[in-house]
Amino acid sequence: TKLSIQLIRFLITTKSLMVAQQVLSISWYSLAIEYSCWPFLFA
């Protein structure tokens, strides 16, 4: 049972890391879009 608990913890941590990575990439992507729109705003 100890092994299964470790496995579940491992799966949860990997899943949360994947989600965090996706959130980070999305935020960076939106930031890039915002900054690429800045020149048009001040043009």
SULNORCOR-V962828 format. One record per pair of residues at least 4 apart in sequence whose C-alpha atoms are under 8 Angstrom apart, sorted by sequence separation. I is the first residue (numbers start at 1). GAP is how many residues later the second one is. D is the distance in Angstrom with one decimal. If there is no record, write none. Layout:
# SULNORCOR-V962828
I;GAP;D
I;GAP;D
This chain:
# SULNORCOR-V962828
1;4;6.4
2;4;6.4
3;4;6.2
4;4;6.1
5;4;6.2
6;4;6.1
7;4;6.2
8;4;6.1
9;4;6.1
10;4;6.1
11;4;6.0
12;4;6.1
13;4;6.0
14;4;6.2
15;4;6.2
16;4;6.0
17;4;6.0
18;4;6.2
19;4;6.2
20;4;6.1
21;4;6.1
22;4;6.1
23;4;6.1
24;4;6.1
25;4;6.0
26;4;6.2
27;4;6.1
28;4;6.1
29;4;6.3
30;4;6.2
31;4;6.2
32;4;6.0
33;4;6.2
34;4;6.5
35;4;7.8
36;4;8.0
37;4;6.5
38;4;6.5
39;4;5.8
